[in-house]
Structures are given as structure tokens and as C-alpha cells.
Amino acid sequence: MTIFGATIGALKRMPTGLRILTACCLLLSSPLPLAFVPGMDFRIAGEPVSFAEFWRRGGGLVFCCVGAYFSVVSYGLIRARRWSRPMLVLGGCGLVMVGTLSVGRVSIDTVLAFVMLALLPGLYLYFRRTARGYYETCMG
């Protein structure tokens, strides 16, 4: 069985909400290979920069870290690993906290981002019967 066949089979067994979360994580893992493509147009703060400057300013490292993080979370969700749920919720909390610290103030956008990236997935993954059932049946 190919890796794509196994992935599609696992996605078919998932509840719809978990399938959507997994698809979002798979899409968010796309920056990982894109960080290594030198022919792209890179911009930092609206200013065009070269590939080397993009990496020097930290953009390439951020792309790699975000892509690797969501790749690992996608794997965990597809394989119903016990660590994937807290990793996804804590990652959403971490993204909001880093964003808040970089801006320096809390706004309604920050609160909405926290709800969308941490609270809603956490409630779904831990309190929705279908999501809990998926993890229980896949783990043993």
C-alpha cells in the first residue's frame, strides 16, 4: 500500500471535524519545502528581499519551523497518536502568545485568534464524542 493510500484510508476513518483539522495541518506544512526554493519572490514587511536576505532575517527559519511543526502534527493526527491532540492545542496557544508578544498589546483580534487556534480545536478534540472515539478505537 502506498503512503497516499494509507493516508486516504486514515482520513476516511476520521470524523469530519478531525479530517478538516488534519487537512488544515497538511496545508500549513507546505512552507517547509517552499523555504528552500530560491526562485520565489520573498517579502519581509512588504519589502522585497533576496533569498539570502530572507534567510538572514529569519524568514527561512520561521518557514522551516512552521512547516516541520505542522508536518509532525499532521502525522500524529493521521496515525491517531496520543501526543497529537495536546501538541495541536498547545501549538495554537503558542502561536497566539508569540503574536501577542511581538505586537505588545492584546486586542480583539488576539482574542479571536486564541479562540480559533486553541480553544475550538481543544474543545473539539477533547470533548467531542466522535473525536474521542476515533482516538480510542485507533489506539487500542
Residue pairs with C-beta under 8 A, 6 or more apart in sequence:
1 9
7 78
10 78
10 79
10 80
11 19
11 22
11 23
11 78
13 134
13 138
14 22
14 77
14 134
15 128
15 130
15 131
15 133
15 134
17 124
17 128
17 130
17 131
18 77
18 124
18 125
18 130
18 131
18 134
21 77
21 88
21 121
21 124
21 125
22 74
22 77
22 78
25 70
25 73
25 74
25 77
25 88
26 70
26 74
28 66
28 67
28 70
29 67
29 68
29 70
29 71
29 74
30 67
31 63
31 64
31 66
31 67
32 63
32 64
32 66
32 67
32 68
32 71
33 67
34 40
34 63
34 67
35 59
35 60
35 63
35 64
35 67
36 60
38 51
40 51
41 48
42 48
42 49
42 50
42 51
42 53
42 54
42 59
43 49
44 53
44 54
44 57
44 59
49 57
49 59
54 60
55 61
69 91
72 87
73 84
73 87
73 88
73 91
75 81
75 84
76 83
76 84
76 87
76 88
77 84
77 88
79 138
80 134
80 135
80 138
80 139
82 135
82 139
85 125
85 126
85 135
88 121
88 125
89 118
89 121
89 122
89 125
90 118
92 114
92 117
92 118
92 121
92 122
93 114
93 117
93 118
95 113
95 117
96 110
96 113
96 114
96 117
96 118
99 110
99 113
100 106
100 110
103 110
124 131
125 131
126 132
